[in-house]
Each structure stands twice: as C-alpha cells, then as structure tokens.
C-alpha cells in the first residue's frame, strides 16, 4: 500500500474490492470453464495466472525493495 500514489484508505479499499470480487466470481467461472473444457482446465488456468503473477513480481522487485528500504525494513538481495 505504501508504493501506491494514492492514500492508504483508497489503496486498501481498492485492494479489498478486487480481492473479494475475484472470490465472488471465481467459483462460477471455474465451474463454467470446467464444464466446457474439462475438469483440469481451471487448474491449468490458475497455474498460468500464478506464473504471470510471479513474473510481474520479479519484474517489479526493484520498486518493492525501494519501498521497503524507505520504511526501514530489512531487504534481502
């Protein structure tokens, strides 16, 4: 939240909105995808999303290190 250009309450509200929206939609979409493409399809899609997330986290690691350093948190290289 400290990395966002917005105030902490706005960042927190946006994060929670997206998180709970995904939690509300995921079972429906997973069921539809599973019925249409097979039972393993939702797991393959979630694995792909995990890979994209890890890649984005690796790309933005410098920004996260800078934010942690500015708040006095220990940072590993």
N, C-alpha and C positions, 0 to 999 in steps of 0.2 A: 504494500500500500504506500510505502514511503517513496517509491520510484515514480508513482503517478503524478502528473502535473495538477491533479485536482485535490480537493481537500479530503481528509481521511474519511469522513462520513459518506461522501459521494462515492469514493472508491470502494468502500466497504459495501454500500448498498448495491452498487453495480455488480460486484463480485458475487454477492449472495443471490441477486436476481438471476444471473446467468447460471449459477450452480443449481439452484432449485428449479429453474426452467428445464435444464437438462435432465434433472432427476424426474421431473414430471413427464417428459416426452419420451425418455429412453425406453421404458417398458413397451410402450405402444409401437414405436418404430422398430424395436428389436423383434417383437412378435411378427410384424408385417414382413420384415426382411427375412426372418426365419421361415415363414410360410412360403414366401415367394422363391427364395434362392437356396433353401436348405438350412438345416439346423446349425451348421458350422459357420454360416455366413456372418451372423452377428459377432462371433468371436474373432473372425478374421478382420472384420471392420474395426473392432475395438483394438486389436493388435496394431493395425495401421495407424489409428489415431494416437496410440501410445508412442509409436515410432516418430510421428510428426511432432508430438509434444516434446519428446526427448531431444530431437534435433533443434527445435526452437529454443529450448532451454540451454543447449550447448552454444548456440549462436549468440544468445543474449547474456552469457555468463559474465562478460566484462561489465555490463551495466549492473548486474546484480552484485558483483564484487565491489564496485564503486559505491553502491547504496549501502552495503554492509559496512564498509570502511568509514563512511561518513557518520554512521551511528555507533562507531566504536566496537563493532562486533568482530570477533576473530575470523579471519578469512584464510582458507587453505588454498594453495596454488594448485 
